[in-house]
Amino acid sequence: MWISEHWRDYELIDCSGGERLERWGEQILIRPDPQAIWRTPRTEPRWDRPSARYSRSSSGGGRWDRNGLPESWEIGYRELRFRVRPMNFKHTGLFPEQAANWDYITEKLRSAGRGVRLLNLFGYTGAATVAAAKAGAEVCHVDAAKGMVAWGKENAALNGVANVRWIVDDCAKFVEREIRRGRAYDAIIMDPPSYGRGPGGEVWKLEDNLWEFVCLTARVLSDTPLFVLINSYTTGLSASAVGYVADSVFTKRFGGRTESRELGLPVTASGLPLPCGACSRWEFS
């Protein structure tokens, strides 16, 4: 498991009974987490006095019950700064377990010894984009949601990075156009959703569409690729399965190697890691 254990402004205080208790800067949040299937005692007093709690509705969705929680605030990770903003469906605009990947991206780019063009697909609010740009890459950030791209630009401004090309578009359609243009990238990051709909009503389901999408992205890799990072939050899809896809596409074509693991966060109350998703890292050397 790759564990994001170097946070100062974020802490997973405890998790139990399908919820997690977290510190985001000075704010204490309680959010649902289906991985926390255990019912360990909630002895931590902050369970009883959070800044906000997200409660699911029996009819779908849910809502935040706020207790003085601001609309947004900033937190930092190492040299990076991010805007946090609680949204619908329990999200905050940041996945703290991805910090392990930000460290990996930063190390790979700074040790590359050359200029790197990086493509971030399904780029969300731009945390990986900012990490890559801060490490010197020329980044193209693509997401179909205009609001997420705008948020990504906010995060870029917080970090003083300008070497980013921002694209609001369907990721597959954008990659197809890049192939026709003959444009290539040395590194690719992708965080495809479990389920979604394209602008024309097309249905995306990760289990059905990941293989074709990864095969498509291989066609925009340069002749001297550095790495491809694939994230998955789809329940039941293991890190090994994602790694099998990466090896079958990238290792078969370019050589190199793939390593796949779960992503995790350390839980302060227990000292154990909470699994938070799957990740595959293919690298050329």
VEXDREN-2710 file (C-alpha; in Angstrom, 1 decimal):
% VEXDREN-2710
k/r/px/py/pz
1/MET/0.0/0.0/0.0
2/TRP/1.2/3.5/-0.8
3/ILE/0.4/5.5/2.3
4/SER/0.1/9.3/2.4
5/GLU/1.8/9.8/5.7
6/HIS/3.5/13.2/5.4
7/TRP/0.5/15.5/5.9
8/ARG/0.5/18.3/8.4
9/ASP/-2.7/20.1/7.5
10/TYR/-4.8/17.0/7.0
11/GLU/-5.4/14.1/9.5
12/LEU/-7.6/11.1/9.5
13/ILE/-8.3/11.1/13.2
14/ASP/-10.5/8.0/13.4
15/CYS/-13.0/5.9/11.3
16/SER/-15.7/3.6/12.4
17/GLY/-19.3/2.6/11.5
18/GLY/-19.1/3.7/7.9
19/GLU/-17.8/7.2/8.7
20/ARG/-14.4/9.0/8.9
21/LEU/-13.4/11.8/11.3
22/GLU/-11.0/14.2/9.7
23/ARG/-9.1/17.4/10.4
24/TRP/-8.7/19.7/7.4
25/GLY/-6.6/22.5/8.7
26/GLU/-8.6/23.8/11.7
27/GLN/-11.9/22.3/10.5
28/ILE/-13.2/18.9/11.7
29/LEU/-15.4/17.0/9.3
30/ILE/-17.3/13.8/9.5
31/ARG/-18.0/12.1/6.1
32/PRO/-19.3/8.7/5.0
33/ASP/-16.8/6.0/4.1
34/PRO/-18.0/2.6/3.0
35/GLN/-14.6/1.0/3.7
36/ALA/-14.9/1.6/7.4
37/ILE/-17.0/-1.5/8.0
38/TRP/-15.7/-2.0/11.6
39/ARG/-17.5/-0.6/14.7
40/THR/-14.6/0.3/16.9
41/PRO/-15.5/2.5/19.9
42/ARG/-15.7/6.3/19.2
43/THR/-13.7/7.5/22.1
44/GLU/-12.2/10.5/20.3
45/PRO/-14.2/13.5/21.7
46/ARG/-14.2/15.3/18.3
47/TRP/-16.8/12.9/17.0
48/ASP/-19.3/14.9/19.2
49/ARG/-18.3/18.4/18.0
50/PRO/-17.4/18.5/14.3
51/SER/-17.3/21.7/12.2
52/ALA/-19.6/19.9/9.8
53/ARG/-21.1/16.4/9.1
54/TYR/-22.3/15.0/5.8
55/SER/-25.4/12.9/6.2
56/ARG/-26.8/10.8/3.5
57/SER/-30.5/11.0/2.6
58/SER/-32.6/7.9/2.2
59/SER/-33.9/9.3/-1.1
60/GLY/-30.4/9.7/-2.5
61/GLY/-27.7/12.4/-2.1
62/GLY/-27.3/14.1/1.2
63/ARG/-26.4/17.3/2.9
64/TRP/-23.8/19.1/5.1
65/ASP/-24.9/20.0/8.6
66/ARG/-22.6/22.9/9.4
67/ASN/-21.4/24.3/12.7
68/GLY/-19.5/27.4/11.7
69/LEU/-17.8/25.8/8.7
70/PRO/-16.6/28.4/6.2
71/GLU/-17.5/28.1/2.5
72/SER/-13.9/27.4/1.6
73/TRP/-10.4/27.5/3.1
74/GLU/-6.8/26.7/2.2
75/ILE/-4.6/23.8/3.3
76/GLY/-1.1/22.9/2.4
77/TYR/0.9/19.7/1.6
78/ARG/4.7/20.2/1.5
79/GLU/5.2/23.1/-0.9
80/LEU/1.7/22.9/-2.4
81/ARG/-1.4/24.9/-1.5
82/PHE/-5.0/23.9/-2.2
83/ARG/-8.5/25.4/-1.9
84/VAL/-10.9/23.1/0.0
85/ARG/-14.6/23.6/-0.5
86/PRO/-17.2/21.1/0.8
87/MET/-19.5/20.1/-2.1
88/ASN/-22.5/17.8/-2.7
89/PHE/-21.9/14.0/-2.5
90/LYS/-19.6/14.5/0.5
91/HIS/-16.5/15.7/-1.5
92/THR/-14.2/18.5/-0.6
93/GLY/-12.3/19.0/-3.9
94/LEU/-9.3/17.1/-2.7
95/PHE/-8.4/13.4/-2.1
96/PRO/-5.7/13.4/0.6
97/GLU/-4.6/9.9/-0.1
98/GLN/-3.4/11.1/-3.5
99/ALA/-0.5/12.9/-1.8
100/ALA/1.6/9.7/-2.3
101/ASN/1.1/10.1/-6.0
102/TRP/2.0/13.9/-5.9
103/ASP/5.3/12.8/-4.3
104/TYR/5.9/10.2/-7.0
105/ILE/5.1/12.7/-9.8
106/THR/7.4/15.3/-8.3
107/GLU/10.3/12.9/-7.9
108/LYS/9.9/11.5/-11.4
109/LEU/9.7/14.9/-13.1
110/ARG/12.6/16.5/-11.1
111/SER/14.9/13.5/-11.8
112/ALA/14.0/13.2/-15.5
113/GLY/16.8/15.6/-16.6
114/ARG/14.7/16.9/-19.5
115/GLY/11.6/18.8/-20.3
116/VAL/8.4/16.8/-19.9
117/ARG/5.0/17.3/-21.4
118/LEU/2.3/15.8/-19.2
119/LEU/-1.3/15.1/-19.9
120/ASN/-3.7/14.9/-16.9
121/LEU/-7.1/13.4/-17.9
122/PHE/-10.1/13.7/-15.7
123/GLY/-8.0/16.2/-13.9
124/TYR/-10.7/17.3/-11.4
125/THR/-9.6/20.3/-9.3
126/GLY/-6.0/20.1/-10.4
127/ALA/-4.0/18.8/-7.4
128/ALA/-1.9/16.5/-9.6
129/THR/-1.7/19.2/-12.3
130/VAL/-0.3/21.7/-9.8
131/ALA/2.2/19.1/-8.4
132/ALA/3.4/18.4/-11.9
133/ALA/3.6/22.0/-13.0
134/LYS/5.4/22.9/-9.8
135/ALA/8.0/20.2/-10.6
136/GLY/8.6/21.8/-14.0
137/ALA/6.4/19.9/-16.4
138/GLU/4.4/21.5/-19.2
139/VAL/0.9/20.3/-18.3
140/CYS/-2.3/19.8/-20.3
141/HIS/-5.2/19.5/-17.9
142/VAL/-8.5/18.1/-19.2
143/ASP/-11.9/17.7/-17.5
144/ALA/-15.4/17.7/-18.9
145/ALA/-16.7/19.9/-15.9
146/LYS/-16.2/23.6/-16.4
147/GLY/-16.5/24.2/-12.7
148/MET/-13.7/21.7/-11.8
149/VAL/-11.4/23.3/-14.4
150/ALA/-12.1/26.8/-12.9
151/TRP/-11.3/25.3/-9.4
152/GLY/-8.1/23.9/-10.9
153/LYS/-7.1/27.4/-12.1
154/GLU/-7.7/28.7/-8.5
155/ASN/-5.3/26.0/-7.2
156/ALA/-2.7/26.9/-9.9
157/ALA/-2.9/30.6/-8.9
158/LEU/-2.4/29.7/-5.2
159/ASN/0.8/27.9/-6.3
160/GLY/2.0/30.5/-8.7
161/VAL/2.2/28.1/-11.7
162/ALA/1.3/29.2/-15.2
163/ASN/2.7/26.3/-17.3
164/VAL/-0.7/24.7/-17.7
165/ARG/-3.0/24.4/-20.7
166/TRP/-6.6/24.1/-19.4
167/ILE/-9.2/22.2/-21.5
168/VAL/-12.9/21.7/-20.8
169/ASP/-13.8/18.7/-22.9
170/ASP/-14.7/15.0/-23.0
171/CYS/-11.4/13.2/-22.3
172/ALA/-11.7/10.5/-25.0
173/LYS/-12.7/13.0/-27.7
174/PHE/-9.8/15.3/-26.7
175/VAL/-7.3/12.4/-26.9
176/GLU/-8.6/11.5/-30.4
177/ARG/-8.0/15.0/-31.6
178/GLU/-4.5/15.1/-30.1
179/ILE/-3.8/11.9/-32.1
180/ARG/-5.0/13.5/-35.3
181/ARG/-2.8/16.6/-34.5
182/GLY/0.2/14.4/-34.0
183/ARG/0.7/15.8/-30.5
184/ALA/2.5/13.6/-28.0
185/TYR/3.1/13.5/-24.2
186/ASP/5.9/12.1/-22.1
187/ALA/3.7/11.3/-19.1
188/ILE/0.0/10.7/-18.6
189/ILE/-2.1/10.8/-15.4
190/MET/-5.7/9.6/-15.5
191/ASP/-8.4/9.4/-12.8
192/PRO/-11.4/8.1/-14.7
193/PRO/-14.8/8.0/-12.9
194/SER/-16.6/4.7/-12.0
195/TYR/-19.6/6.0/-13.9
196/GLY/-20.6/9.0/-15.9
197/ARG/-22.2/10.5/-19.0
198/GLY/-20.5/12.4/-21.8
199/PRO/-21.8/15.6/-23.3
200/GLY/-23.8/13.7/-25.9
201/GLY/-25.4/11.4/-23.3
202/GLU/-22.8/8.6/-23.8
203/VAL/-22.6/6.3/-20.8
204/TRP/-19.1/5.7/-19.3
205/LYS/-18.7/2.7/-17.1
206/LEU/-15.1/2.0/-15.9
207/GLU/-15.3/-1.8/-16.2
208/ASP/-16.6/-1.6/-19.7
209/ASN/-14.6/1.4/-21.0
210/LEU/-11.2/1.5/-19.3
211/TRP/-9.5/-1.0/-21.6
212/GLU/-10.4/0.9/-24.8
213/PHE/-9.6/4.3/-23.2
214/VAL/-6.1/3.1/-22.0
215/CYS/-5.4/1.7/-25.5
216/LEU/-6.4/5.1/-26.9
217/THR/-4.1/7.1/-24.6
218/ALA/-1.1/4.9/-25.5
219/ARG/-1.3/6.5/-28.9
220/VAL/-0.5/9.9/-27.5
221/LEU/2.6/8.8/-25.6
222/SER/5.9/10.0/-27.0
223/ASP/8.7/7.7/-28.2
224/THR/10.5/8.5/-24.9
225/PRO/7.8/8.1/-22.3
226/LEU/8.4/8.6/-18.6
227/PHE/5.4/7.2/-16.8
228/VAL/1.6/6.6/-16.8
229/LEU/-0.4/6.8/-13.6
230/ILE/-3.9/5.3/-13.4
231/ASN/-6.2/5.8/-10.4
232/SER/-9.4/3.9/-9.7
233/TYR/-12.0/4.4/-7.0
234/THR/-14.4/1.7/-8.4
235/THR/-15.5/-0.7/-5.8
236/GLY/-14.4/-4.2/-6.5
237/LEU/-11.8/-3.3/-9.1
238/SER/-8.4/-4.2/-7.6
239/ALA/-5.1/-2.5/-8.0
240/SER/-3.8/-5.7/-9.7
241/ALA/-6.6/-5.5/-12.3
242/VAL/-5.6/-1.9/-13.1
243/GLY/-2.0/-3.0/-13.3
244/TYR/-2.9/-5.9/-15.6
245/VAL/-4.4/-3.3/-18.0
246/ALA/-1.3/-1.1/-17.8
247/ASP/1.1/-4.0/-18.4
248/SER/-0.9/-5.3/-21.3
249/VAL/-0.9/-1.9/-23.0
250/PHE/2.2/0.0/-22.0
251/THR/4.8/-2.7/-21.0
252/LYS/3.9/-4.7/-24.1
253/ARG/4.5/-1.8/-26.4
254/PHE/7.3/0.1/-24.7
255/GLY/8.9/-2.2/-22.1
256/GLY/9.4/-0.8/-18.7
257/ARG/7.5/-2.0/-15.6
258/THR/4.3/-1.6/-13.7
259/GLU/3.7/-1.4/-10.0
260/SER/0.2/-1.5/-8.5
261/ARG/-1.0/-1.0/-5.0
262/GLU/-3.8/0.3/-2.9
263/LEU/-3.7/4.0/-1.7
264/GLY/-4.1/4.5/2.0
265/LEU/-4.2/7.0/4.8
266/PRO/-2.9/6.4/8.4
267/VAL/-5.6/6.5/11.1
268/THR/-4.4/8.3/14.2
269/ALA/-6.7/6.5/16.6
270/SER/-5.7/3.0/15.6
271/GLY/-2.3/3.4/13.9
272/LEU/-3.7/1.3/11.0
273/PRO/-4.1/2.4/7.3
274/LEU/-7.5/3.0/5.8
275/PRO/-7.6/1.8/2.2
276/CYS/-8.8/4.6/-0.1
277/GLY/-8.5/3.4/-3.7
278/ALA/-6.3/1.6/-6.2
279/CYS/-3.4/2.9/-8.3
280/SER/-1.1/1.6/-11.0
281/ARG/2.2/3.3/-12.0
282/TRP/3.8/2.2/-15.2
283/GLU/7.2/3.7/-15.9
284/PHE/9.6/3.3/-18.8
285/SER/12.7/2.9/-16.7
END
